[in-house]
Structure formats: C-alpha cells, structure tokens
Amino acid sequence: MSLRPRMRQALREAMSARDKTAVSALRSTLAALDNAEAVPTESSEPRGLALEQLPVGVGATEVARRELSERRVVDIVRSEIDERLAAAVQLTSPAHAARATQLREEAAVLLRLLDGADAA
C-alpha cells in the first residue's frame, strides 16, 4: 500500500485511540500533501468581469488537481519531519520544552510511517 493511504489509515486509528500527537502530525502532513496538489491560480480570464460574464454551471470553474508521484509524497513527508525537528531544536528555553517534545514525537510518528514505506 502506498504511503498516503497508509497515513489515512493511521489517522483513523490514531483518532480511535485518541492519540493527539499522531492525529496532529498526520492531519497536518495530509494537508501539506493536499496543498502540494493544488493548481496555481493563474487565470487567463481578465479580472473584473461583470457578474453576467462569469462562467456558470456545475464545475464551470473547477480544475483537476495535480497527481503526486509516490517519490514526491515521500519527499513532502520527509520535509514535514525535518521542519518539526528543526523547530524542536529552536525551542531551547525550558518554557518551551513540552512543545519541543511534542514536535519530536510528531516527527517520530511520521518517521515510523516513512520507514514502513521504505521497507515495503
């Protein structure tokens, strides 16, 4: 099974187990993947069209999303791990120790999924 479906399954399991750390890590990483699939909003239509000139009908303004390769999905997950670990390193004050620990735990959740994807 590819990484994204495994992440969705892990999210369902984490929600059932009420694992807030895993839920947070998985939701934000899945959102990052969704954002990476978004199509740029470069429009060939001139701005400021009158209401009666706008496209109408179901799906008139919808555009197909990009398809991410499995390699790209893995790269985005690695980036999410790196961001969490870098942020945890920056939180050096004792007042932020809990947040730094949470970021490291979130990175560990993603790393376990990534290691499972590399082994498959």
Secondary structure, 3 states (H helix, E strand, C coil): CCHHHHHHHHHHHHHHHCCHHHHHHHHHHHHHHHHHHCCCCCCCCCCCCCHHHCCCCCCCCCCCCCCCCHHHHHHHHHHHHHHHHHHHHHCCCHHHHHHHHHHHHHHHHHHHHHHHHHHC
